[in-house]
Amino acid sequence: VFLQGLGLPAGQASRILKRHGRDTVARVRENPYRLVADVAGIGFLTADRLATSLGIAADSPHRLRAALLHTLVEAAGQGHCFLPRDELIRRSSGLVGQPEGLIVAALDGLEVDRGVVVEAPDRAWLAELHADEEALAEGLRVLRTTAPRDVDLDVPSALLWAQERSGLTLSPSQREAMAQALTNKVVVLTGGPGTGKTTLVRA
């Protein structure tokens, strides 16, 4: 009844109750922004509406921290592993309409609590994405330090053979990438949608 009185649909209210049980009312009153991390389907804007209904101040540290995390999650959805610190502060300030100085203090608190990593010179990461990046870098380092297999391959002939066999026509940059993949132990292939990564892998 409490949750539906705040305007939450029955499905969301049920998920919140399942997650927090008897402590639901107390926890939502204290910090509705916790629901963003705790309950699938509840985002920052929904939590912000709940907070307004509960009379939580617009400059609440809970709100400012949630805005920072929301901004980084949105950026990740657009393909960015991190944001420049100043940009994160600016975007978050605009989202909640609060001074940048308060956002900086909230970001400092998130760093202390290890929800965000700010890496020199000014890269702000979600902590889990930063951990993933470090794990990938370590994996690449290990791959590079193990002994390569000795492969005797005529690269130009191999490129021609692959194109004929697959019916593909590779661009000059794709042929160069394929040559690198055939002659180096580790190659990192990057590019946006439609740039030919899958075509190259097939070849």
Stockholm file with secondary structure:
# STOCKHOLM 1.0

chainA/1-203         VFLQGLGLPAGQASRILKRHGRDTVARVRENPYRLVADVAGIGFLTADRLATSLGIAADSPHRLRAALLHTLVEAAGQGHCFLPRDELIRRSSGLVGQPEGLIVAALDGLEVDRGVVVEAPDRAWLAELHADEEALAEGLRVLRTTAPRDVDLDVPSALLWAQERSGLTLSPSQREAMAQALTNKVVVLTGGPGTGKTTLVRA
#=GR chainA/1-203 SS CHHHHTTCCHHHHHHHHHHHGGGHHHHHHHCTTHHHHHSTTCCHHHHHHHHHHTTCCTTCHHHHHHHHHHHHHHHHHTTCSEEEHHHHHHHHHHHHTCCHHHHHHHHHHHHHTTSEEEETTTEEEEHHHHHHHHHHHHHHHHHHHSCCCCCCCCHHHHHHHHHHHHTCCCCHHHHHHHHHHHHSSCCCCCCCTTSSHHHHHHC
#=GC SS_cons         CHHHHTTCCHHHHHHHHHHHGGGHHHHHHHCTTHHHHHSTTCCHHHHHHHHHHTTCCTTCHHHHHHHHHHHHHHHHHTTCSEEEHHHHHHHHHHHHTCCHHHHHHHHHHHHHTTSEEEETTTEEEEHHHHHHHHHHHHHHHHHHHSCCCCCCCCHHHHHHHHHHHHTCCCCHHHHHHHHHHHHSSCCCCCCCTTSSHHHHHHC
//
